[in-house]
């Protein structure tokens, strides 16, 4: 038996490499270790290209027991006994034929980086609850996006999360699903999540069935296997034994867990640890031929050029990806609005409050523009009960996505507004003010307007549509002209109205105005403003825009008089009215311009002269410097 000691596969980080030692005994003498290290440094070739996927390192020829070292596509791993014997026989035959040092060539690999992101193969991670699906998802995408929390009695993940996995030189789309319970009652949250997972299975090419290696194969795991065969009979499935960092092959625990995994009937299992990264090389070796076969069968190797090189720079700036976040209190219809915009059942919806826990990110195209849409969890005020647990993680994740977004859609409940006679509660005011402070575009959506229709609710419907914009303007006076859209996401007809308003706000947020146009506008504005004291009127030398996203302007002042807060509010309001910048924050800064050029040059000459006099050390040079200055 080949024994592995202190070897953990790792992700390739830039150009840093590592290796392990494989031997036939439990301990290694110092001489053998040095021979193995010296031989690997001499005979093993390290390559950073994706075309080299198998490198072999052998110990010296005079050693009775050869030691094999295997580099698999930017991973360090070890060879099994059968593979090692096979490679040793091939090496002996090749060396006898050629009579020179053995060289191992590798076959061509598919370059997954050249494949468009929308054409990458899709791999679904599934299993019963609390087996580490989200942890493996985070390991594959190399970011902590999915919420990970140990809750045996509850389910943290409820929606399908999608990301691009980077496993060595492999690139594929990985999907994190909710825990499956085959015996869930009809209509419950678990049955709806299982139905959503079944719909996603029809669009995926591979499935990773996770089990807990510490607990073994439970009856619930067998039920998940039966459910998978029923819903996707032709799906290629790989069994993954997660949480295997504590198992060892010496005491037989790893072999025992693998024997139980064969009961699922999906072939050889893979032991790994999503938390530590152990076993990711074996997962790479298993996935590589399957993904390459799919790519070659569908002819996805060539990267199709779809970009137009003749497009202007202004058009390219206009078509930059838009980050859109949907925020609001729980149970106001955020997930339903996301499904309406995407025109598909992308996230789980229902009457239960707080159904969404993870912030789900979806990519779609709208009028030739790429938009990243994020559905956040319900925004709640932090209480003592929410200081720990999944609720606190959901709040932190929602705030993080609010900071990243370009435009924020704040969703309100029309039925609650009509009953309480109040447009925004404290939590919603906090969200809106934070969006303004961070310089983001803001769009208010009043959802569930279908509940206020009818003859009996006509007056109530009219009062809500009239009162909400006025009250929002009163609560958030920093930004004028905040757009308000009244929709019913449940009817599925509000996509165009919402997206047109979002695109319009985003274009205003990215607006750039030329300096000449701004200064002409400034002359007109300053002439119509009523100043209290004409003598003390501040003088603006010129006015220019220094950045967009959000629009930021600088007023260069001549003299010591600065613009007051009233003057700044007047200029801000005039900018929004004259250039139609409603709904986005506008910032105006002040800078003082120095005096005329003559005074500035004379002051510079005096400073240079003083510096020259300071450098003079001896008395003679000081006298000569003074005489030269007097003659000049």
N, C-alpha and C positions, 0 to 999 in steps of 0.2 A: 504494500500500500504506500502510495505517495502521501506524505504528510506535509501540511502547510503550516508554517509558523510565522505569525506576525506579518501577514500580508493582507493589505486592504487595497482593492482597486480604487482608482481615483479618477476624477475628471481632469482633463488636460487643461492647465492654466497657462496660456500663452506658450512659452517654449520651455517650461520646467518639466523635467521627467524624473521618474523614480523607478526602482525595481525591487523585486523580492527574491527570496532564495527558496529553492525547492530541493529537498534531499530525500533519501530513502530511510533515514534514521531520524529519531526524535531530536537529536542534538547534532551540531556541526562542529567538527574540529576546526581550529584556527587555520590550519594549512589548507583544508578543503575550501573554506570560505574565501581565503585570499586567492586561491586558484580560480574559483568561480568568478569573483569580482574582476580579476585580471583578464580572464578570457572574454567575459562579456564586454569589457571596455575595448578589447582588441577586435573581436569578431562580430559584435552586434552593431548593425547600422541603424541609427535613429533617423527617421524621416518625418518632416512636418507636412508632406504632401498627402493628399487623400488617395493617391494611386498605390501607395505602399501600405499593405494591411497585415502582412505576416512576416515577422523577423524572428530568427532563431538564434539563440546564444547557447553554445556548448562549452563544457569544461574541457580541460586539456586532454589530449589523446591517451596519455599514460595513466589516466585515472580509471579505475575499474567501474565506478558508478557514474555515468554521465548525468549532468544536471542541465535541465532544459529551462530556458527562459523564453517567454512568448510575448511579443508586442502585437496587440490586435488593434489596429486602427486608432492609434493615439491612446490606448490603454495599456497597462501592465498587468499581465495575468500569467497563469501557469498552465502547462500541458498535463493532461491526464496520462495514465500509464499506457493505454492503447495508442493514443496519438503520439506519445513520445517514442514508443517502439517502432511505429510506422515511419515516423520521420527519420529515426536512426537508421532503419534499413534502407530507405531511399537515399540517405546521405552516403552510406557505405557503397551502394551500387553506383551512384553518380561519381564518387571519388575514384572508384576502380576503373570506370570507363574513361574518365578524362585525365586521371592522374594528377589532379591539382586540387586546391582548396575548394570546399563545397560552397556553392552559391545558391540561394533560394530566391526564386522570382515569384512575384505575386501577380495575380490576374487584375485586369482593369476593374476599377470600382466605379459606381455611379456617383457623380458629383451632385449631391443633393442641394448644394448652395446655388446651382444654376437653374433650379426648378422654381417656378412661380409659387408664391406662398399659398395661393388658392388651389393649386394642383397637387400639393403634397399629400401623401397617404395619411389616412386618419386612423389613430389607435385609441380605443376606448378602455379606460380603467374602470373596472367594475368589481363588485363583491358585496358581501354583507356589511352592515354598519361597523365602524370602528376597527377596520383592519389596516388603515394607513393609506387609503387611496389619495387623499389630498396631500399627504406628505410626499408620496412618490411623484405626484403631479408637480409639486414645487421643486423637487430634485431634478426632474427632467427639463423644466423650463428655466432652471437656475435663478428663480426669484421666489419670494414668499408672497404669492398672490392669494392662494386659497387659504381659508381659515383652518387652522389645525388646533383642535382642542379635544382632550380626552373626556368624552362623555358617553359612557357605556349605555346609559338609559335614554339618551337623546341623540338626534341626528343634526350635525352641524351643517353638512352640505345637503342642499335640497334642489339645486339647479345644476344644469350642465355648464361647466366652465371649460373654455377652449384656450389653448396656447400652442406655441411652436416649441417643440422639444429639440434640445441640442444634446445628443448622446454621442460623444466622440465626433466622427465625421458624418453622422446620420442627422437628417432633418426630417421631421414629420410633425403632423398636428396631433396633439394629445388632448383627450377630453376626460375631464374628471366628472364622475357621475355620483348620484346619491346612493346610499346604501339600500340594497334590495332585500325586501322581505316578501317572499312569495305568498305567505299566508296572511297578508294584510287585508283588512276588510275593504269591501268595495266603497269607493267614494272618499276614503281617508287620504291623508297627505301622503302616506307611504305608497298607496296604490297609484296615486297620480304621478309620483316620482318614478315608479316602476314603469308606468305607461310611457312617460317621457323618455326614459332610457331605452325602451323598446323601439320608439320611433327613431332615435339616434342610431341604433344598431344597424338599421337598414342602409345607412350612409357611411358606415365605417368598413375598413378592410381587415383590421385585426382587433382582438380583444385580449386584454390582460386581466385574468381572473385572480384576484388577490385573496389569500388566506393568511391567517395568523399562525406563524410557525410555532409560537409558544403554546397556543391552545390546541393545535392540531386541526384536523378536519372535523368540524361540528356538523350536526344535522342541518343547520341553516345553510352551511356551505354546499351541502349536497342538493338542497332545494334550489340554490342559486344556479348550480350546474344544470339541473333539470329545466329550470326556467330559461336558461340560455339556449339549450338545445331546442326548446319549443319555439322560441321567438326568433332564433337565428340558427337554423339547422346546419347551414353550410359555412358558418363563421369559423375562421382559423383562430383557435384559442390557445393561449399560453398561460400555464398555471405559475403563479409567482408566490413563493413563500416569503412574506414580509416579516420584519422583526426577527431576523435570524442571526443577529449579531451575538446573541448569547449561546447559540448552539455550536457544538464542536463535533468534528468527525472522529475524534479520538475516543470519546465515551459513547458514541453511537446515537446521540440525540439527533444529529442532522440526518443520519440514514433513516432513523425511525420516523421523523417528520416527512421525509421524502416518500417513504413507503405509504404513509397515510394519504399523501397528496395524489398517489396513483389511483385512489378510489374514485376520484372525480372523472377519470376516463379521458383526459385531454393530453396524455403523453407525459414526457419528462418535465418535472418542475424545475424552477430556478429559485435558488435561495439567495436572498438579498436583504439589505437593510436600507430603507429609504431615508432613515434619519442620519446614518453614518456614511452612506455611499458604498457599503460593502456589497459586492456581487454585481455592480453595474456593468463590468466587462462581460460577464456571462450573458447578461441581458442584451448587450450590444451584439454579441456573436449570434444569438438566437434571432434577433430582429433583422439583422443585416441581409441575409439571403431572401427573407420574405419580402422586405421592402424593395430590394433591388429587383426581384421578380415582378412585383407590381409595377414598378416604374418602367421596366423594359417592355412589359406586355402592353402598357398603355402609351408607350413612346413619349415619355415625359422628360427625356434627357435634354432636349433642345429648349433653350430659353427663348420664347417668342418675344420679339421687341414690339411693344405696343405703344411706346411713347413717341410723340411727335416732336422731332428735333426743331421744327420750324416755329414752334410756339414761342411767344415773347415772354420776357421775364415777368411782366405784370400779370399775364395769364397764369404763369406758374405759381406766383404768390397767391393768386386768387383761388387756385385749386389745391392749396396745401391741406393736409388732413385736419379735420375739425374735431376737437375733443368736446363732447357733449355729455353732461352729467344731469341725471334726473334725481332730484332730491325732494324731500318733504316728510311729513309725519307719517306714521304707519297707517295703512289701510285707506289711503287717499286715491289709489289707482295708479301708482307708478309703474308696476310691472305690466298692468294691462295696457298702459300707454306705450311701453316699450314694444310689446307684441303688436300693437296697432301700427307703430312706425315701421317695424320690420316686416309686417304682413305675414307673420308666422308665430307659432306657439313656442317662443324661444325660452321663456322663463315660466316658472310655476305661478299660477294665480289662484285665488280663492277668497272666500269671505273671512278667513282667519286673519287676525291682526298679527303683524310681525312675521309673516310667512317667509319673506326674503331675509336671509342672513348674510350671504356673500354678496359682494358687489360684482355683478355680472357685466362683463365687457363684451360687446358685439361690434363687428365691423360690417358696414354695408355701404352701398353706392347710392347716391342721390344726385341726379342731374350732373353726372360726370365727376362728382366730388366724393372723396373718401371720408367717411364719418365714423368715428369711434364713439359708440354710445354706451354709457355706463348706467346701469340700474343699481342704485344704492339701497341699503337697508333703511328702514324707517328711522328718522332722526328723533331721538328721545333725549330728554334731559337726564344727565347721569345722576343716579340715586345710589344708595348704599347697596341695594340688591344687584345693581348693574356694574358695580366696581370690579367684579370678577365674573368670569364665565364668557360664553360666546357673545352675549349682548355688548359687553365692553369692547370686544374685538370688532364687532360690527360697527360701532360708533366711530372707533378710530379709523377704520377702513373708509367709512363714508366721508369723514373729514379729509382724509388723504386724497381721495378722488375729487373732492370739491376744490382743493388747491391745484390740482393738475388740469382741470377743465378750462376751456376757453369760453364757453357759454354754459350757463346754469339755468336749468328749467325747474322752477319752483312750482310744485303741484299743490293746489288747494282743493278742498271738498266743498262743492256748491251746496249740498244738502245741509252740511254743518254750518255754513255761513248763513243760510236762510233761517236756521233754527236759533242760532246764538246772536244774530244781528251784529256779527263781528267778522271782518274779513280775515284777519291774520291773528294767530295766537303768538305767545311769546317765543316759542321755538321757531316759528316761521319768520318772525322779525329778526331773530338772531341769524338765521341762515341768509336772509336777504342782505343784512348789513355786513356780514362777513364776506359775502360775494362782492359787494361794492368796495369794501376795504382792500380786498385782494386784487381789485382791478379787473374783474370778470364781467362779461356781458350777462344780463339778467332778463329772463322771459318768464312771466307768470302764466300758468295754465290753470284755469278753473275747471275742474273735472266734474263728472256726474251731473251735467246740465239736463240730461234726459229725465231726471227725477222731478224737475221743476216745470215740465211742459204740461200743457193742457189748459182748459178754460179756467179751471178753479185756481191754478197756480200762475195765471198770466201776470197779475200785479207783482207777485213775489219774484217771478222770473225777470221782469223789467227792473224792479228795484235792485236786484243783485247785480245785473249788468251795468247799472248806472253807479252804484255805490262803491263797488270794489275798486275801480281805477282811482277814484277820488281818495279813498281811504289809504290805498297803497302809497299814493303820492304824499299824503300827510305823514304816514309812518316813516317813509324813507325819503326825506327831502333832499338828500345828497345827490340823487339821480332823478332827473325829470324825464317825463315821457316814457316810463317803463311800459313795454307792450304787454297787454293782457288778452289772452285768447280763451274763449269759452267753448269747451268741447265736451264730447261724451266718448271716452275711449272704448267703452263697452260696445258701441255700435260699429267701431272700426272704420269711421269715415273722417277722422280728424288728422290723417297723416299729412296731407297737403297743407292745411292751414298751419299746423305746428311747424313743419319743416321750412315753409316759406318765411315765417317770422324768425326762426332760428338763423337761417342763412342771411336774412337782412341784418339782423343784429351782429352777426359775425363779420359781415363786410364793413359795417360801421366801426367795429372794434379794430379792424385792420386798416382803417382809412389813413391816408397820408395827404396832407395839403401842402402845396408849394409855398415858399416863403413870400414871394411877390403877391400872391393872392391874399395871404394872411395880413400883410401890411396894408394893402388897399382896404381890406375889411376893417383893420384897426383904426384907420383915419376916419371912417364913417362912424364907427362905434364911439370913439372918443369925442366926436363932435356932438353927438346926440345925448351924451351922458351929462347930467346936471351935477356940477361940482359945487360943493359948499363954498370953497375958497379958491378962486381962480389963481391967486398967487401961489398957493401951496399945492397946486395941481401936480400930480406926479407926471413925469415926462418919460414915455416909453420910446427908446431909441429905435428898436425894431423888435418884431415878434416872429418866432419861428417854432416849428415842430421838430422835436429831437428824437422822438420814437413813437411807434404805434403799439397796439396790443397791450394796454389801452393807449389812446392818443394822449401824448404828453407834450406840453408847450412850455417855452421859456420866454419871459418878457425881460429884455435887457433894459435896465433903467439907467438914465443919465442923471446924476445928482444923488443927494442923500435921501430924498423923499421916496418912500416905498408905497406900494399898493396896499391899501387896507383890506380887511376881510370883506367889507362891503364891495369894494372895487373888484376883488377877485370873484365874488359871487356874481357880480354883474357881467364880467367878461365870460365866465363859464356859461351862464344862462344865454348870453348872446351867441356864443359859439354853437351851443346845442340847437338854438332856434334857427340860426342862419345857415348852418351846414347840416341840419337834420341828424344830430347825434344823440337822439333820445334813447334811453335804455342802457347806456354804457357810461362808465365813469370817465370824466375828463379832468386831467390834472394840469395846473398852471403853476410854474415855478418862477422865481425872480432872481435875477443876477444884476449886479451893479457894474456898469462900464466905467473904466478909469477916465481921467481927463484927456485933453487934446494931445496930439502927437508931439508938439513942441515941449510941453512940460514933461511928458514921459521920456523923451529923448534926453533932455537936460538932466533929469533925475538919474537916468541910466549912466550918463557920462560922469556925474558926481560919484555914483556908486563905484564905477570902474576906477576912477581916480583915487578914491579912498582905499580901494583894495590894493592898488599899486603902491601907495604910501605905506600900507601895512607890511608889504613884503620887503621894503627897504630895511636893512639891518644896521649897516655902518653909518657913521656921521657924514662921511664924505659923500656917499651915494645919496644921502638925504639932501645935502646942500645942492648937489648937481640936479637932482629931480626937481627941487624948488626953483632953481634958476631956469631950467628948461620950461617949466610951467609958466613962469613970469614972462619969458621971451615970447612964448606962443600967445 
